[in-house]
Amino acid sequence: MTRTTAPAAIGLLSLLSLAAAAQQADAPKDWKRHAFPEDRFEIEFAGQFTTSPVKLDGATLKKIKRSMQYMHSDGDRLFVVGAQENIDAVNFEGGSRSSFAALNCKQQTPETDVPIDGGKGREFKGSQCIDGQMRVEARYIEHGKWFYQVIAIFAADSSDEPAARRFLTSFKILAK
């Protein structure tokens, strides 16, 4: 069986940088749960978010059926879910590690497993990421042929860690 990595990681990083730069800080919003049955998950966002398909090249389209990105940004924080349905099995180890490595964190805590019914989950945390001024908390989830990247990026000197934790822990897989 062919194994697929997470090729959307580099595209995700560039979109993260553009979106964070384009947003202005605003007042915190109420958290609301949103379900995305076509991508088989639900999550809480605080305020408005955008949804967009990830552009895939011809070779990648032979490996991936669907790839979507859900993104919320306000001020110095960015919360993103990447949802990817693969044609073949997911390369969970390689995909999660290469995606997190693309965030260029100078310091990392040891990765930890996250229990996921019917799948695998792993959490990564890092500091001095991207431009050296950001912190990242990320969860990667494999569920069948689906690969999810749930990523919170926020300023190192901010008080956004509780919001990042809420975002990460609010992610749930939906039943088929």
C-alpha positions as CSV (number, residue, x, y, z in Angstrom):
1,M,0.0,0.0,0.0
2,T,1.4,3.4,-0.9
3,R,1.9,5.8,2.0
4,T,1.2,9.5,1.6
5,T,3.0,12.4,3.5
6,A,1.4,15.7,4.3
7,P,2.4,17.8,1.3
8,A,0.1,20.7,2.3
9,A,2.5,21.7,5.1
10,I,4.6,24.2,3.1
11,G,1.5,25.7,1.5
12,L,-0.1,25.9,5.0
13,L,2.9,27.8,6.4
14,S,2.8,30.4,3.6
15,L,-0.9,30.9,4.0
16,L,-0.4,31.3,7.8
17,S,2.2,34.0,7.3
18,L,0.1,36.0,4.8
19,A,-3.1,35.7,6.9
20,A,-1.4,36.8,10.1
21,A,0.2,39.8,8.4
22,A,-3.1,40.9,6.9
23,Q,-5.2,40.8,10.0
24,Q,-5.7,43.7,12.5
25,A,-6.2,43.0,16.2
26,D,-9.7,43.1,17.4
27,A,-11.7,42.3,20.5
28,P,-12.0,38.7,21.5
29,K,-15.1,37.0,20.1
30,D,-17.4,34.4,21.6
31,W,-16.4,30.8,21.0
32,K,-18.8,28.8,18.8
33,R,-18.7,25.2,17.7
34,H,-18.8,24.6,14.0
35,A,-19.3,21.2,12.3
36,F,-17.8,20.3,8.9
37,P,-19.4,17.0,8.0
38,E,-17.8,16.9,4.5
39,D,-14.4,16.8,6.3
40,R,-15.7,14.7,9.3
41,F,-14.8,17.0,12.1
42,E,-16.0,19.8,14.4
43,I,-14.1,22.5,16.3
44,E,-14.6,25.8,18.1
45,F,-13.6,29.1,16.6
46,A,-13.6,32.5,18.4
47,G,-15.0,34.8,15.7
48,Q,-14.9,34.7,11.9
49,F,-12.9,32.1,10.0
50,T,-12.2,31.4,6.4
51,T,-12.5,28.1,4.5
52,S,-10.6,27.3,1.3
53,P,-9.5,24.4,-0.7
54,V,-5.7,23.7,-0.7
55,K,-4.4,23.9,-4.3
56,L,-2.7,20.6,-5.2
57,D,-0.5,19.9,-8.2
58,G,-1.1,17.0,-10.6
59,A,1.2,14.5,-8.8
60,T,-0.4,15.3,-5.4
61,L,-3.9,14.9,-6.8
62,K,-3.1,11.3,-7.5
63,K,-2.6,10.8,-3.7
64,I,-5.1,13.1,-2.1
65,K,-8.9,13.2,-2.7
66,R,-9.6,16.4,-0.8
67,S,-7.7,19.0,1.1
68,M,-9.3,21.9,2.9
69,Q,-8.1,24.7,5.2
70,Y,-10.1,26.4,8.0
71,M,-8.4,29.5,9.4
72,H,-9.1,32.2,12.1
73,S,-6.7,35.1,12.7
74,D,-6.9,38.0,15.0
75,G,-3.9,40.1,15.9
76,D,-0.9,38.0,16.7
77,R,-2.7,34.6,16.8
78,L,-3.7,32.2,14.1
79,F,-5.7,29.1,14.5
80,V,-5.8,26.6,11.5
81,V,-7.2,23.2,10.7
82,G,-6.0,21.4,7.7
83,A,-8.2,18.5,6.7
84,Q,-6.9,16.1,4.1
85,E,-8.5,12.9,2.7
86,N,-5.9,10.6,1.2
87,I,-6.5,8.0,-1.4
88,D,-4.1,5.6,0.3
89,A,-2.9,5.2,3.9
90,V,-1.6,8.2,5.7
91,N,2.1,8.5,6.6
92,F,1.3,9.7,10.1
93,E,4.8,9.8,11.5
94,G,6.4,11.5,8.5
95,G,3.5,13.8,7.9
96,S,3.2,15.1,11.4
97,R,6.9,15.6,11.9
98,S,7.5,17.3,8.6
99,S,4.5,19.6,9.1
100,F,5.8,20.7,12.5
101,A,9.4,21.0,11.3
102,A,8.1,23.5,8.6
103,L,7.2,25.9,11.5
104,N,10.9,26.3,12.3
105,C,10.7,26.1,16.1
106,K,14.1,26.6,17.8
107,Q,12.9,25.0,21.0
108,Q,10.5,22.0,21.3
109,T,9.0,20.0,24.2
110,P,8.8,16.3,23.7
111,E,5.9,15.2,21.5
112,T,3.0,13.4,23.3
113,D,0.4,11.0,22.1
114,V,-3.2,12.2,22.2
115,P,-6.0,9.5,22.5
116,I,-8.3,9.4,19.4
117,D,-11.1,6.9,19.1
118,G,-10.4,4.8,16.0
119,G,-7.2,6.7,15.1
120,K,-3.9,8.3,16.2
121,G,-3.1,11.7,17.6
122,R,0.1,13.4,18.5
123,E,0.8,16.9,20.0
124,F,3.8,19.1,19.4
125,K,4.7,22.3,21.2
126,G,7.4,24.7,20.3
127,S,8.8,28.2,20.9
128,Q,10.9,30.7,19.0
129,C,9.0,29.5,15.9
130,I,8.6,31.0,12.4
131,D,10.3,34.4,12.9
132,G,11.6,33.5,16.4
133,Q,8.8,35.5,18.0
134,M,6.0,32.9,17.9
135,R,4.9,29.9,19.9
136,V,3.1,26.9,18.3
137,E,0.9,24.2,19.7
138,A,-0.2,21.6,17.2
139,R,-2.1,18.4,17.1
140,Y,-1.9,15.9,14.2
141,I,-4.6,13.3,13.9
142,E,-5.0,10.3,11.6
143,H,-8.4,8.8,11.3
144,G,-8.8,6.2,8.5
145,K,-7.5,7.9,5.4
146,W,-8.0,11.4,6.9
147,F,-5.1,13.5,8.1
148,Y,-5.8,16.6,10.2
149,Q,-3.4,19.3,11.3
150,V,-4.8,21.5,14.1
151,I,-2.4,24.3,14.7
152,A,-2.4,27.3,17.0
153,I,0.3,30.0,16.4
154,F,0.6,33.0,18.8
155,A,3.0,35.6,19.9
156,A,5.5,34.4,22.5
157,D,4.9,37.3,24.7
158,S,1.1,37.1,24.6
159,S,-1.5,35.5,27.0
160,D,-3.0,33.4,24.2
161,E,-2.0,30.0,25.5
162,P,-5.4,29.3,27.1
163,A,-7.2,30.2,23.8
164,A,-4.7,28.0,21.9
165,R,-5.4,25.1,24.3
166,R,-9.2,25.6,24.0
167,F,-8.9,25.5,20.2
168,L,-6.8,22.4,20.1
169,T,-8.9,20.4,22.6
170,S,-12.2,21.4,20.9
171,F,-11.3,19.4,17.8
172,K,-13.5,16.3,17.5
173,I,-13.9,13.6,14.8
174,L,-17.5,13.3,13.6
175,A,-19.1,9.9,13.0
176,K,-19.5,8.9,9.4
